[in-house]
Amino acid sequence: MNLELLEQNLNIKITKQIQEKFDTFEQLFKIFNSHTNLISKNDQEKLFEKHIYDSLCINLFLDKYPQKEAAEILDIGTGGGFPSIPLSIIKPNYQIYPLDSISKKIGFIELVQKELRLENLHPICCRAEELPAENREYYDIAISRAVAPLNIILEYAIPFIKPNGYFIAYKSKNAQEEIRNADNALLLLNSAITDRIQYSLPTEIEHTRELIVIKKEKQTLQKYPRKSGQAKKFPL
């Protein structure tokens, strides 16, 4: 795991403690993934390049848009803990909430939280549409990686961000069509794309990605998100 790339490319200082936590995380992940399909076996070979490094490219946004000391961040559809776990390791002052409806994935994150003593990591086993009312407009930032097209994931994320907060969507270099299809969702959810931050993964084959930065301009109507399955069946 070439953590030096995080310092060189992403302005992340790697201490001995952070190195140890990533080493332990990698070991736990490979053990768990051997019997539970968190990611494909082929992807496991590129765990650092395609998952950990990619997750931590959120620091490109955080450097450009500094947040308050104890920012609350919701990770929608976290899967095996990406970006949540890497982010919680490098940003111990941020409060990170990995959200996923699959209990075995949340169970793995709970194991990592306990083993690495990540007190700022707060796993939630739930669908985004079923989050309780007290979670509405609670988070400073929401993030999501490889979950759904933009016009769908916006409805899952925006209602839970504070006005003037941000939603960061990890997308491939072919995001332009998703952006075009999201015009109506952005309008209905009182949000706007304010930036697009491009980056490349440290893989042998060029792999360009981007962070789509969306700002929530004012409160979300109470009817969003709609009941489970509606956003996917009938995108805004």
Number of C-alpha atoms within 10 A of each C-alpha: 14 10 17 12 15 17 12 10 14 17 13 19 13 15 10 8 11 15 15 13 20 20 13 14 19 17 12 15 21 17 11 16 17 13 8 14 12 19 16 11 13 8 13 18 11 15 18 20 20 16 20 23 24 22 21 20 26 20 18 17 18 10 12 9 9 10 15 9 11 14 15 19 24 27 26 28 27 27 25 24 27 23 27 29 28 20 22 22 22 20 17 15 15 19 22 28 22 27 25 22 17 16 13 16 23 23 15 21 25 18 14 20 19 12 13 16 12 18 14 19 24 18 23 23 17 17 16 22 18 13 16 9 10 8 12 18 18 17 24 20 26 26 25 28 21 15 15 15 18 25 21 21 25 26 25 24 28 29 27 27 26 21 20 14 21 26 29 24 26 25 23 17 14 11 16 11 10 14 15 11 16 20 16 13 19 22 11 13 22 18 24 17 17 11 14 16 15 16 18 16 17 18 12 7 7 9 13 15 20 22 25 23 18 23 23 23 15 14 18 22 11 10 8 17 23 14 11 12 11 14 19 14 9 9 18 19
